[in-house]
Amino acid sequence: MIYSLLEIKSDKAEIIKLSGEATDAYRLFYEDIEKRQQEGNDLSNMTDFSSKLHGAVLRIAGILHCMDYERLINNEPVSMETMANAMDIGGYFLKHSMNAYDLMGADDPMKQARFVLRKLEQDPKPEYNRDAIYRLARKGSNDKIEIIEPIIDELIEHGYLFEVLLPSKSKRGAKPKPIYKVNPQHFKLNTVETME
Protein backbone atom coordinates (compact mmCIF):
# COMPACT_ATOMS: atom_id res chain seq x y z
CA MET A 1 0.00 0.00 0.00
CA ILE A 2 2.79 2.43 0.91
CA TYR A 3 4.54 1.78 -2.41
CA SER A 4 1.26 2.34 -4.25
CA LEU A 5 0.80 5.70 -2.53
CA LEU A 6 4.38 6.71 -3.33
CA GLU A 7 3.80 5.93 -7.01
CA ILE A 8 1.09 8.60 -7.28
CA LYS A 9 2.56 11.35 -9.43
CA SER A 10 0.96 14.76 -9.39
CA ASP A 11 2.25 18.29 -9.83
CA LYS A 12 -0.74 19.80 -8.05
CA ALA A 13 -2.17 19.44 -4.59
CA GLU A 14 -5.07 17.02 -4.50
CA ILE A 15 -8.25 18.18 -2.79
CA ILE A 16 -9.90 15.52 -0.65
CA LYS A 17 -13.61 16.10 -0.23
CA LEU A 18 -16.05 14.77 2.34
CA SER A 19 -19.22 12.91 1.49
CA GLY A 20 -22.50 14.46 2.63
CA GLU A 21 -22.81 11.99 5.51
CA ALA A 22 -19.21 12.56 6.60
CA THR A 23 -19.74 16.34 6.48
CA ASP A 24 -22.86 16.10 8.66
CA ALA A 25 -21.09 13.85 11.17
CA TYR A 26 -18.07 16.16 11.32
CA ARG A 27 -20.30 19.20 11.83
CA LEU A 28 -22.00 17.53 14.82
CA PHE A 29 -18.60 16.56 16.23
CA TYR A 30 -17.33 20.14 15.79
CA GLU A 31 -20.39 21.68 17.47
CA ASP A 32 -20.18 19.21 20.38
CA ILE A 33 -16.52 20.06 21.06
CA GLU A 34 -17.25 23.80 20.82
CA LYS A 35 -20.09 23.49 23.34
CA ARG A 36 -17.99 21.43 25.74
CA GLN A 37 -15.29 24.14 25.72
CA GLN A 38 -17.67 26.76 27.11
CA GLU A 39 -17.22 27.95 30.69
CA GLY A 40 -18.45 25.35 33.18
CA ASN A 41 -18.33 22.38 30.79
CA ASP A 42 -15.91 19.47 30.87
CA LEU A 43 -13.40 20.83 28.33
CA SER A 44 -13.33 24.42 29.58
CA ASN A 45 -10.08 23.80 31.45
CA MET A 46 -8.20 22.40 28.44
CA THR A 47 -9.18 24.54 25.47
CA ASP A 48 -5.52 24.75 24.41
CA PHE A 49 -5.82 21.07 23.44
CA SER A 50 -9.49 20.64 22.59
CA SER A 51 -9.61 23.66 20.27
CA LYS A 52 -7.14 21.83 18.00
CA LEU A 53 -9.06 18.55 18.04
CA HIS A 54 -11.44 19.44 15.17
CA GLY A 55 -8.57 19.96 12.74
CA ALA A 56 -6.71 16.89 13.99
CA VAL A 57 -9.75 14.67 13.36
CA LEU A 58 -10.13 16.11 9.87
CA ARG A 59 -6.46 15.37 9.10
CA ILE A 60 -6.79 11.85 10.51
CA ALA A 61 -9.81 11.30 8.24
CA GLY A 62 -7.67 12.44 5.28
CA ILE A 63 -4.88 10.04 6.22
CA LEU A 64 -7.29 7.13 6.64
CA HIS A 65 -8.86 7.99 3.28
CA CYS A 66 -5.44 7.96 1.59
CA MET A 67 -4.79 4.52 3.02
CA ASP A 68 -7.70 3.26 0.94
CA TYR A 69 -5.82 3.47 -2.35
CA GLU A 70 -8.72 2.56 -4.63
CA ARG A 71 -10.95 5.31 -3.27
CA LEU A 72 -8.10 7.79 -3.47
CA ILE A 73 -7.25 7.25 -7.13
CA ASN A 74 -10.94 7.23 -8.05
CA ASN A 75 -11.38 10.67 -6.43
CA GLU A 76 -14.09 9.36 -4.11
CA PRO A 77 -15.01 11.55 -1.13
CA VAL A 78 -14.22 10.61 2.47
CA SER A 79 -16.88 8.13 3.55
CA MET A 80 -18.99 8.15 6.68
CA GLU A 81 -17.16 5.04 7.86
CA THR A 82 -13.77 6.73 7.50
CA MET A 83 -14.97 9.84 9.33
CA ALA A 84 -16.43 7.71 12.14
CA ASN A 85 -13.06 5.95 12.52
CA ALA A 86 -11.26 9.32 12.61
CA MET A 87 -13.63 10.59 15.31
CA ASP A 88 -13.07 7.40 17.32
CA ILE A 89 -9.31 8.00 17.18
CA GLY A 90 -9.85 11.65 18.14
CA GLY A 91 -12.05 10.55 21.03
CA TYR A 92 -9.30 8.24 22.26
CA PHE A 93 -6.77 11.09 22.26
CA LEU A 94 -9.27 13.39 23.97
CA LYS A 95 -9.97 10.92 26.77
CA HIS A 96 -6.25 10.33 27.26
CA SER A 97 -5.61 14.09 27.42
CA MET A 98 -8.45 14.66 29.89
CA ASN A 99 -6.93 12.04 32.20
CA ALA A 100 -3.49 13.61 31.80
CA TYR A 101 -4.85 17.08 32.64
CA ASP A 102 -6.53 15.66 35.76
CA LEU A 103 -3.30 14.00 36.89
CA MET A 104 -1.20 17.10 36.23
CA GLY A 105 -3.65 19.47 37.89
CA ALA A 106 -3.47 21.58 34.76
CA ASP A 107 -5.81 24.25 36.11
CA ASP A 108 -4.18 27.20 37.81
CA PRO A 109 -6.04 28.59 40.85
CA MET A 110 -7.21 31.68 38.94
CA LYS A 111 -8.76 29.60 36.14
CA GLN A 112 -10.42 27.32 38.70
CA ALA A 113 -11.69 30.34 40.61
CA ARG A 114 -13.27 31.75 37.43
CA PHE A 115 -14.99 28.38 36.88
CA VAL A 116 -16.43 28.40 40.44
CA LEU A 117 -17.40 32.07 40.13
CA ARG A 118 -19.51 31.28 37.05
CA LYS A 119 -21.18 28.48 39.02
CA LEU A 120 -21.89 30.79 41.95
CA GLU A 121 -23.38 33.38 39.61
CA GLN A 122 -25.88 30.91 38.18
CA ASP A 123 -27.85 30.61 41.43
CA PRO A 124 -26.20 32.62 44.21
CA LYS A 125 -26.93 32.02 47.89
CA PRO A 126 -26.05 34.48 50.67
CA GLU A 127 -23.43 32.13 52.11
CA TYR A 128 -21.67 28.82 51.53
CA ASN A 129 -19.60 26.43 53.56
CA ARG A 130 -16.43 24.82 52.22
CA ASP A 131 -18.14 21.58 51.19
CA ALA A 132 -20.74 23.45 49.14
CA ILE A 133 -18.05 25.35 47.23
CA TYR A 134 -16.15 22.09 46.72
CA ARG A 135 -19.21 20.51 45.10
CA LEU A 136 -19.34 23.44 42.68
CA ALA A 137 -15.61 23.18 41.94
CA ARG A 138 -15.48 19.46 41.19
CA LYS A 139 -14.87 18.59 37.56
CA GLY A 140 -13.83 14.97 37.92
CA SER A 141 -14.40 12.04 40.25
CA ASN A 142 -10.72 12.14 41.31
CA ASP A 143 -10.84 15.70 42.64
CA LYS A 144 -9.86 15.92 46.30
CA ILE A 145 -11.33 18.42 48.76
CA GLU A 146 -7.90 20.05 49.04
CA ILE A 147 -8.38 21.59 45.58
CA ILE A 148 -10.83 24.08 47.07
CA GLU A 149 -8.42 25.99 49.33
CA PRO A 150 -6.55 27.95 46.62
CA ILE A 151 -9.86 28.58 44.82
CA ILE A 152 -11.45 30.08 47.92
CA ASP A 153 -8.29 32.14 48.53
CA GLU A 154 -8.56 33.62 45.01
CA LEU A 155 -12.26 34.43 45.41
CA ILE A 156 -11.61 36.13 48.77
CA GLU A 157 -8.60 38.03 47.43
CA HIS A 158 -10.67 39.45 44.56
CA GLY A 159 -13.58 40.40 46.82
CA TYR A 160 -16.19 37.86 45.68
CA LEU A 161 -16.33 36.05 49.03
CA PHE A 162 -15.83 37.08 52.67
CA GLU A 163 -14.77 34.58 55.32
CA VAL A 164 -16.73 34.52 58.58
CA LEU A 165 -15.54 32.25 61.40
CA LEU A 166 -18.35 30.73 63.42
CA PRO A 167 -17.73 29.02 66.78
CA SER A 168 -18.01 25.25 66.68
CA LYS A 169 -21.11 23.74 68.29
CA SER A 170 -19.62 20.27 68.61
CA LYS A 171 -16.56 20.10 70.86
CA ARG A 172 -15.16 22.54 73.33
CA GLY A 173 -12.14 24.30 71.93
CA ALA A 174 -12.71 22.93 68.43
CA LYS A 175 -11.43 25.01 65.55
CA PRO A 176 -14.13 27.34 64.17
CA LYS A 177 -15.48 26.33 60.78
CA PRO A 178 -15.55 29.17 58.26
CA ILE A 179 -18.61 30.28 56.35
CA TYR A 180 -18.15 32.25 53.14
CA LYS A 181 -20.55 35.11 52.49
CA VAL A 182 -20.89 36.38 48.94
CA ASN A 183 -20.35 40.00 47.98
CA PRO A 184 -23.89 41.39 47.45
CA GLN A 185 -22.52 44.12 45.19
CA HIS A 186 -21.46 41.47 42.67
CA PHE A 187 -24.12 38.79 43.10
CA LYS A 188 -27.83 39.30 42.55
CA LEU A 189 -29.37 37.22 45.29
CA ASN A 190 -32.68 35.57 44.47
CA THR A 191 -33.05 33.73 47.74
CA VAL A 192 -32.06 33.92 51.38
CA GLU A 193 -31.42 30.18 51.58
CA THR A 194 -28.09 29.00 52.99
CA MET A 195 -26.50 26.06 51.23
CA GLU A 196 -25.66 23.33 53.71
C-alpha positions as CSV (number, residue, x, y, z in Angstrom):
1,M,0.0,0.0,0.0
2,I,2.8,2.4,0.9
3,Y,4.5,1.8,-2.4
4,S,1.3,2.3,-4.2
5,L,0.8,5.7,-2.5
6,L,4.4,6.7,-3.3
7,E,3.8,5.9,-7.0
8,I,1.1,8.6,-7.3
9,K,2.6,11.4,-9.4
10,S,1.0,14.8,-9.4
11,D,2.2,18.3,-9.8
12,K,-0.7,19.8,-8.1
13,A,-2.2,19.4,-4.6
14,E,-5.1,17.0,-4.5
15,I,-8.3,18.2,-2.8
16,I,-9.9,15.5,-0.7
17,K,-13.6,16.1,-0.2
18,L,-16.1,14.8,2.3
19,S,-19.2,12.9,1.5
20,G,-22.5,14.5,2.6
21,E,-22.8,12.0,5.5
22,A,-19.2,12.6,6.6
23,T,-19.7,16.3,6.5
24,D,-22.9,16.1,8.7
25,A,-21.1,13.8,11.2
26,Y,-18.1,16.2,11.3
27,R,-20.3,19.2,11.8
28,L,-22.0,17.5,14.8
29,F,-18.6,16.6,16.2
30,Y,-17.3,20.1,15.8
31,E,-20.4,21.7,17.5
32,D,-20.2,19.2,20.4
33,I,-16.5,20.1,21.1
34,E,-17.2,23.8,20.8
35,K,-20.1,23.5,23.3
36,R,-18.0,21.4,25.7
37,Q,-15.3,24.1,25.7
38,Q,-17.7,26.8,27.1
39,E,-17.2,27.9,30.7
40,G,-18.4,25.4,33.2
41,N,-18.3,22.4,30.8
42,D,-15.9,19.5,30.9
43,L,-13.4,20.8,28.3
44,S,-13.3,24.4,29.6
45,N,-10.1,23.8,31.4
46,M,-8.2,22.4,28.4
47,T,-9.2,24.5,25.5
48,D,-5.5,24.8,24.4
49,F,-5.8,21.1,23.4
50,S,-9.5,20.6,22.6
51,S,-9.6,23.7,20.3
52,K,-7.1,21.8,18.0
53,L,-9.1,18.5,18.0
54,H,-11.4,19.4,15.2
55,G,-8.6,20.0,12.7
56,A,-6.7,16.9,14.0
57,V,-9.8,14.7,13.4
58,L,-10.1,16.1,9.9
59,R,-6.5,15.4,9.1
60,I,-6.8,11.8,10.5
61,A,-9.8,11.3,8.2
62,G,-7.7,12.4,5.3
63,I,-4.9,10.0,6.2
64,L,-7.3,7.1,6.6
65,H,-8.9,8.0,3.3
66,C,-5.4,8.0,1.6
67,M,-4.8,4.5,3.0
68,D,-7.7,3.3,0.9
69,Y,-5.8,3.5,-2.3
70,E,-8.7,2.6,-4.6
71,R,-10.9,5.3,-3.3
72,L,-8.1,7.8,-3.5
73,I,-7.2,7.2,-7.1
74,N,-10.9,7.2,-8.0
75,N,-11.4,10.7,-6.4
76,E,-14.1,9.4,-4.1
77,P,-15.0,11.6,-1.1
78,V,-14.2,10.6,2.5
79,S,-16.9,8.1,3.5
80,M,-19.0,8.2,6.7
81,E,-17.2,5.0,7.9
82,T,-13.8,6.7,7.5
83,M,-15.0,9.8,9.3
84,A,-16.4,7.7,12.1
85,N,-13.1,6.0,12.5
86,A,-11.3,9.3,12.6
87,M,-13.6,10.6,15.3
88,D,-13.1,7.4,17.3
89,I,-9.3,8.0,17.2
90,G,-9.8,11.6,18.1
91,G,-12.0,10.6,21.0
92,Y,-9.3,8.2,22.3
93,F,-6.8,11.1,22.3
94,L,-9.3,13.4,24.0
95,K,-10.0,10.9,26.8
96,H,-6.3,10.3,27.3
97,S,-5.6,14.1,27.4
98,M,-8.5,14.7,29.9
99,N,-6.9,12.0,32.2
100,A,-3.5,13.6,31.8
101,Y,-4.9,17.1,32.6
102,D,-6.5,15.7,35.8
103,L,-3.3,14.0,36.9
104,M,-1.2,17.1,36.2
105,G,-3.7,19.5,37.9
106,A,-3.5,21.6,34.8
107,D,-5.8,24.3,36.1
108,D,-4.2,27.2,37.8
109,P,-6.0,28.6,40.8
110,M,-7.2,31.7,38.9
111,K,-8.8,29.6,36.1
112,Q,-10.4,27.3,38.7
113,A,-11.7,30.3,40.6
114,R,-13.3,31.7,37.4
115,F,-15.0,28.4,36.9
116,V,-16.4,28.4,40.4
117,L,-17.4,32.1,40.1
118,R,-19.5,31.3,37.0
119,K,-21.2,28.5,39.0
120,L,-21.9,30.8,41.9
121,E,-23.4,33.4,39.6
122,Q,-25.9,30.9,38.2
123,D,-27.8,30.6,41.4
124,P,-26.2,32.6,44.2
125,K,-26.9,32.0,47.9
126,P,-26.0,34.5,50.7
127,E,-23.4,32.1,52.1
128,Y,-21.7,28.8,51.5
129,N,-19.6,26.4,53.6
130,R,-16.4,24.8,52.2
131,D,-18.1,21.6,51.2
132,A,-20.7,23.5,49.1
133,I,-18.0,25.3,47.2
134,Y,-16.1,22.1,46.7
135,R,-19.2,20.5,45.1
136,L,-19.3,23.4,42.7
137,A,-15.6,23.2,41.9
138,R,-15.5,19.5,41.2
139,K,-14.9,18.6,37.6
140,G,-13.8,15.0,37.9
141,S,-14.4,12.0,40.3
142,N,-10.7,12.1,41.3
143,D,-10.8,15.7,42.6
144,K,-9.9,15.9,46.3
145,I,-11.3,18.4,48.8
146,E,-7.9,20.1,49.0
147,I,-8.4,21.6,45.6
148,I,-10.8,24.1,47.1
149,E,-8.4,26.0,49.3
150,P,-6.5,28.0,46.6
151,I,-9.9,28.6,44.8
152,I,-11.4,30.1,47.9
153,D,-8.3,32.1,48.5
154,E,-8.6,33.6,45.0
155,L,-12.3,34.4,45.4
156,I,-11.6,36.1,48.8
157,E,-8.6,38.0,47.4
158,H,-10.7,39.4,44.6
159,G,-13.6,40.4,46.8
160,Y,-16.2,37.9,45.7
161,L,-16.3,36.0,49.0
162,F,-15.8,37.1,52.7
163,E,-14.8,34.6,55.3
164,V,-16.7,34.5,58.6
165,L,-15.5,32.3,61.4
166,L,-18.3,30.7,63.4
167,P,-17.7,29.0,66.8
168,S,-18.0,25.2,66.7
169,K,-21.1,23.7,68.3
170,S,-19.6,20.3,68.6
171,K,-16.6,20.1,70.9
172,R,-15.2,22.5,73.3
173,G,-12.1,24.3,71.9
174,A,-12.7,22.9,68.4
175,K,-11.4,25.0,65.6
176,P,-14.1,27.3,64.2
177,K,-15.5,26.3,60.8
178,P,-15.6,29.2,58.3
179,I,-18.6,30.3,56.3
180,Y,-18.1,32.3,53.1
181,K,-20.5,35.1,52.5
182,V,-20.9,36.4,48.9
183,N,-20.4,40.0,48.0
184,P,-23.9,41.4,47.4
185,Q,-22.5,44.1,45.2
186,H,-21.5,41.5,42.7
187,F,-24.1,38.8,43.1
188,K,-27.8,39.3,42.5
189,L,-29.4,37.2,45.3
190,N,-32.7,35.6,44.5
191,T,-33.1,33.7,47.7
192,V,-32.1,33.9,51.4
193,E,-31.4,30.2,51.6
194,T,-28.1,29.0,53.0
195,M,-26.5,26.1,51.2
196,E,-25.7,23.3,53.7
